[in-house]
Amino acid sequence: MGVMGLSFLGVIAALAMYAVSVSPSLMARSWAWHAVASGVLVSGGYVAGVLVQNVGARIFTATGLTIRASEPVEIGFRAAAGALFAVWWLYAVIQSYRRARKAAALVNMPGETFGEYILGTAGTVVVSWTLLAILGGLNRVGRLLIEALSDYMPRPAAFVVGVAILCAIVFFLTSNVILRGGIGFFRRHAERMNLRTAQGIYKPFVPERSASPASPVTWESVGGQGRVFLGRGPSRLDIAQVSGGEAMEPIRVYAGMPTGGAGIEAAAATVVAELRRTGAFDRAVILLAASTGSGWVDEWQVQPLEFLTRGNCATASLQYSYVPSALNWLTGLEPAQDASAALFRAVRAELDSMDEADRPALFVCGESLGAFASQSVFDSFEEVLDHVDGALWVGTPAFTPMHRALTAARHKGSPEVAPVVHNGRRVRFVNEPSDLRTDLYGRELGPWGFPRVVYAQHPSDPVVWWNNKLIWTQPDWLRERAGRDVSRNVEFTRFVTYIQVLADLPVAGTAPGGHGHTYNEELIPLWRAILGFDRMPGEEGAHPRLDALDGSWVDQRMMTRIGIVVRANLELSDRQ
């Protein structure tokens, strides 16, 4: 034991773990997340050091081994070892700080200043000390239990029973008190937020929108995020002004969470009724936008399509939860899956009842949890091609089965961050719009048929790459070092990388567009491609309704203009 009862080897392991924990990751961390991630790892390192030290001491005691040296030799050895470790540790920490700054620059984030770094380090001490204090308390409770039980049973049995009781207590506290209590608190907060209307959002008055005076759907029933979706977006005049031609009023329909014991099928039926009422089945395109946990629909997936089709489209979505995606992940993903499936089945049934020549093209899209839910509707990729006319999935989580299967089926030599599947015949994975026609290394892909499916994923997006395998297994995306915005200094360390990428998740959405979990203007050329406006000579035709759309006016200058207008629309509604 060392000073203040600390384990000498535990302190060494903790310091070593700190040096590793501040190494570069996918995102630039704030000082707060620096403190949390490093605190968890430092406390884990300390515990590992203590275990090694205690096991080693027991081995020495059991075997009778001793290491003897004169006092000057022992002091000299300790001083030399301590000095060498201090030099290595200081060098490693300085290098980690410099490399983390360079990694942050790759995703256009400032990274920690030196002052923030010091603050994060201080926070690391607080977090790790707190965690170790909790573990120490549990250890004392366990010892007391074992001692008490030893009066009634043999010591080995008392040890087993005491540990079992302690584990049961910990499980109860974490699952029933902390976890459930925390989830309950956030649910209540989310429910209150669902009743509010965001600043700058106003009830629509055009009949092409749900919750308008012409709609039986009420403004109150669609929830907070539903009101945002229905209160935003371009009008017919906005689109005509940008495109320089005639435009239609884009249709947006939405259903809030069912009430009175009704199932999610009731919400889906409401959406279909609204699509009929607004004349959506006479439009060229119907887009089913899977919402995230709180009912949020990404405007950057919807507005570009509205502009590119000159309003000749309808977008439908519904709400299945109040809480953010992270809490839905903790409590179960079934509601998201059920909602997407119900909406798709209801709309698909309506389309199948129409004459084939009169049907609009059906698109699906989703981001993050919405991407997972949208893909979960289909049992296979072949089923996607059979039932939809195009898809855009953005920032798909690593646990999505279809995404995993397609990535695993990629061509040899094709990197995990940008897989090439069947030479891009139907599906294309893009880190940026330039990947639509070439692979990551600039090699031309083959002809692109219809329906077209696009996966948008940034190499620096932790949502796409974080999974439980990171605990022990080096992933291909890190081994291949193919990501354009991921530092070459990012190294794989068992358990450490898992915690680092986990700590990247909360800040991924704060990255500038084109990095992390932020997908904005780049979705415009992706929709242009899915619509077939970039069709090359020899490529097969699309859906008749898509073939009838005029995409000749959409050049690079126009896509840039659309991006400027969409961003201005969103900023205006946020400011009002």
Phi, psi and omega in degrees: 000145182255206182294140177059027177077009180277146176285130180298310180292327176298317179295317178300314180295322179296316179295319177298318179295325177298315180301323179286322186293332182269008175292161185299149174230200183285323184246159169280124183271148169283166180298328182294314180286331170303313181297316183293307183297311181293324179299316178297314183290321179297315178297321176296320177297319180297314180299317179298318178297318178298316180298315179298316180297316181292317178297317178299319179297319179294322178297316179298318180294316183293325184267348181076014180287141175222149175241116184247140175207154177295156183302316178299320179295316180298315179296317180297318179296313180299318180295316180296315179297317179296319180294316179298316179296318180298318179296313179299315184297314180296318178298315182296318181294316179298315179297319179298318179297315180296315181293323177296323177296318178293321178296322178297323180296329180295332178255018177057039176243147187291330185075177182285135167286170180298321178297317178294324178298315177297319178296319177296323178295317177298319177296325177301317179300316181296312182297312182295319179297319178297313180297318179293325177295320178296315179297321177297319177297316178297322178298318179294319177299316179299317179297318179297318178299314181297317179297318179295319181287336181296341177286345186241350182206164178303153184303314179300318178293321178298322178297313182296313181295318180299316178296319180297317178297317180298317178298321178296319178296314180298316180299317180298314182295318184284318185276317186266332183259299185288305185294307181295320178297317179295315179297318178299317178300312181292327177297315180297319177297316180297322179295321176295319178295328179295337180277345184271155174251126182299150178298138180084003180252127184231153181300133179286155179238352177279141184294344182284004180239141170296154180072007173279170178303333180277353186257140173286346177284129183272154179299323182288329188284341187275353178081169184300312181287329174297320177295322177298314180298316183282335181271352179253179174102158183282152173267175177301318181294321177301314182293318180298321180295319181287314186280337182076021179214183179293148181218159176252160175285116180294144182265136172226123178234150186204146175232133176282183181296137179297149179238171176066028178083001178290147179275179182294338177297329178295319177295319178297320177296322176299318179298314180298319178299320177292323176297319177295313183301320184276355182077026184296330183285356173263356179277168181288325187224138166244127180249123173263107183261110178288126181278163173276188188307318184274000183097006182289137175242128183289118179296331180288347172267339186261308185299318177304320179294322179296319178290314185295327178270004185054041177081000183277058184203165175223136179243132182234142177204173177206165181255139178232356183202162174263333195269158179298165184301322182300319179289326175296324177296321180289322187267349179130139185265357185300319179302321178296316179296315181297320181295313180296320180295317181297316180295316181296314181299318183294316181287319180298320178297320178296318179294320181293339178279350181267159172297138185303323182291340184261353185287140170286160174289139181252120177248152172231150178206166177180154177237139176058238178300327176297323177294318176300311183297318180298319180287332182293346178296331189253141179280338182204167178292327177299325178292326175302310182296330181282335192243347178230164181254004177169154181210144174229113179244125192242130177055050184294129179297152185297337184274008182281118186301314184296318178299316179298316183295316179294320179297319179294334182271010184292158179297147175299133184090354177269124185286156182295330181289337180215071184294148170248119183243122180053040178058026178072024184299320181234324185240141178224133177261127185232135169272332176205164186304333180296342180281000180293328185245346178226161175280184186297338183258012175087004180279134182296136173274166180283185178302146183250113181271185178239147359292154179253131178241132181235129169256118174262123181208130177271140174303334181268008182272106181295337179300324183283333192247344183281127174202173185293338178296337179297343180300321189229341189243131176289124182281158179298321183299334178270321179294321183284337179051048183259352184287130183291328184248025176244127184296142175293345180275357175288119182247152177270126173227126183307136181070318181298311181299322178301313180291321180298311181292325174299318178291338177288334187302312183295338183256359184298326180283352178269355180291152176297161179306139182094358181220161178055222182258031180246111181239112184236254185304331183297342180286342181296306177296336177292316176294322178302318180290317180298323176290344180089014181287347179256020187302133179267158176304134179093349179277139186296160180288164181259196173302140182308321179295326177287321178299330182282344179285140178268110178253008185294337183278351185267089174254185183299322180296319181291321178297321176297318179296318178300317179300319179296318182292316179299314179298319179296319178300316182291319179293324180295315180293329178288329184276332187291000000 
